[in-house]
Amino acid sequence: QGGGARYPYPKEVWSPAGGWWTRPSNWKTNTAIAFGGILAVAYGVFTISAEKERRLVQPVRAIPSMRWAKEYKEQKDTV
């Protein structure tokens, strides 16, 4: 099992993914940093989207985005 022994490979070939048989020692840190960056960007996109959301045709019943959309929060505050 395991696909056989490791064979000699050319050392002059560069790969952005790390090349053959890469096992970076700090993979957990790299994964946590990447995950944190993805979460930060997703949160930013979500807040901007919720702030700018406007509906021309009002929904007949409650929809999930009514909980966080600025348009409906303003209506709730004035009522």
C-alpha positions in Angstrom: 0.0 0.0 0.0 1.1 3.6 -0.5 1.9 3.6 -4.2 5.5 2.3 -4.0 8.8 3.8 -2.9 9.7 7.4 -3.4 11.7 7.8 -6.5 14.4 10.4 -7.3 12.9 13.6 -8.8 14.4 16.6 -10.5 15.4 19.2 -7.9 15.3 22.1 -10.3 11.5 21.8 -10.9 9.6 24.4 -8.8 6.0 24.0 -7.9 3.7 26.5 -6.1 2.0 23.5 -4.4 5.3 22.3 -2.9 6.4 19.7 -5.4 6.7 16.0 -4.7 5.9 14.5 -1.3 5.5 17.8 0.4 4.8 17.7 4.2 5.2 21.2 5.6 5.8 21.2 9.3 3.6 24.2 9.9 0.5 23.0 7.9 -1.8 23.5 10.9 -0.8 27.1 11.2 -1.1 27.7 7.5 -4.5 26.1 7.5 -5.7 28.3 10.4 -4.4 31.5 8.8 -6.1 30.6 5.5 -9.4 29.7 7.3 -9.3 33.0 9.3 -8.7 35.0 6.1 -11.6 33.3 4.4 -13.9 33.9 7.4 -12.9 37.6 7.5 -13.6 38.1 3.8 -16.9 36.2 4.0 -18.0 38.3 7.0 -17.2 41.5 5.2 -19.1 40.4 2.1 -22.1 39.4 4.3 -22.3 42.7 6.2 -22.0 44.8 3.1 -24.6 42.7 1.3 -27.0 42.9 4.3 -26.5 46.7 4.4 -27.3 47.2 0.7 -30.1 44.7 0.4 -33.3 46.2 -0.9 -36.4 44.4 -2.1 -38.7 46.0 -4.7 -41.4 43.4 -4.2 -42.0 42.6 -0.6 -42.2 39.0 0.4 -45.6 37.5 1.3 -44.2 35.6 4.3 -41.1 35.9 6.4 -37.8 35.0 4.8 -34.4 34.4 6.5 -32.7 37.6 5.2 -35.4 39.7 7.0 -33.6 39.0 10.2 -30.4 40.8 9.2 -31.3 43.1 6.3 -31.1 46.8 7.2 -34.4 47.5 5.4 -36.4 45.3 7.8 -34.5 46.3 10.9 -35.5 50.0 10.2 -39.1 49.0 9.8 -39.1 47.1 13.1 -37.5 50.1 14.9 -40.2 52.5 13.7 -43.2 50.3 14.5 
